[in-house]
Amino acid sequence: MSGATPKRKFRLDGVFPPLPTPFDKDDNIDFNAWKKNVALWEKIPFKGYVLGGSCSELPYISPEERLALIRETRKLISNDRLIIGGSTCESTKATCELSIAMAKEGADAVLVLPPFYFKSNMSDAVLLDHFTTVANRSPIPVLIYNYVAITGFDLPLSVLTKLAAHPNIVGIKDTDVTKIGGLSVATQNEQFDILEASAGCLLAGILAGSVGSINGLCVVYGEAVCQLYELSMSKQYEKARELQMKLVEPEITIFWKHGVPGLKAAMDILGYYGGPPRKPLHPVTDVARAEIRACLKKSGFFKNL
């Protein structure tokens, strides 16, 4: 059975925050907190949202929980905002089934990491077959997620250029600016959108050929990251560079140093509900929380700290 659409229906040109999953003290999803957070994010000019990705604590939330987040979010957001659901599973069959289920719950596209548990067996042919099968069966477009730090291997350019020609594979999220440049050149004849994955490298990513961004920092620096995106896309490079430099330290301190627990701590400080991560992750220490607060204050974007 094939659910693939014959044409790509939309562009991924914009900023997409990968939304953290709020948990209560008993490790259950707190949907009241989710509603509060989404109401705040809806005030920011995002293109849409990513649910069920790394910042959502993907390895620790079940497929049913990912579907519930999509279902509830679709009720809360404006119709013009896209939902990208993380349908990554280790088997091709499970990824196909979850992609189909996400479409039924209101997702507009799915974000898919390559299988990596048996990474030594992930040959080019296996990876091509996996993504092609998912794209053939998914009723909504597929976005590839190339994240070497998680998977342990880099999707080869030769594989990506073949996948870019598939009518239901609309683009890729990649963390490597050099790779973005090469891929942009290699896929220039395809309608294939490249999204970079770092607020600290957003300008460089756009100069290399990306059309949008999925990055964790925009969860708390949404207005600034959206402004940086607009300046970069409109070629106001001096203003973009000035703003870009102000976001480098926050990304390093909050996100890359302390990970999802650090991002949730920043959310708590700024009036969102961050709450605890799901075990085995632990909340940041009091020392780390103080460091994050100091970083937020030093950045100059938040007057009430």
Secondary structure, DSSP 8 states (H G I E B T S, - for coil): -----SS------SEE-B----B-TTS-B-HHHHHHHHHHHTTS--SEEEESSGGGTGGGS-HHHHHHHHHHHHHHS-TTSEEEEE---SSHHHHHHHHHHHHHHT-SEEEE----TTGGG--HHHHHHHHHHHHHH-SS-EEEEE-HHHHSS---HHHHHHHHTSTTEEEEEES-HHHHHHHHHHTTTS--EEEE--GGGHHHHHHHT--EEE-GGGGTSHHHHHHHHHHHHTT-HHHHHHHHHHHHHHIIIIIITTHHHHHHHHHHHTTS------TTS----HHHHHHHHHHHHHHTS-TT-
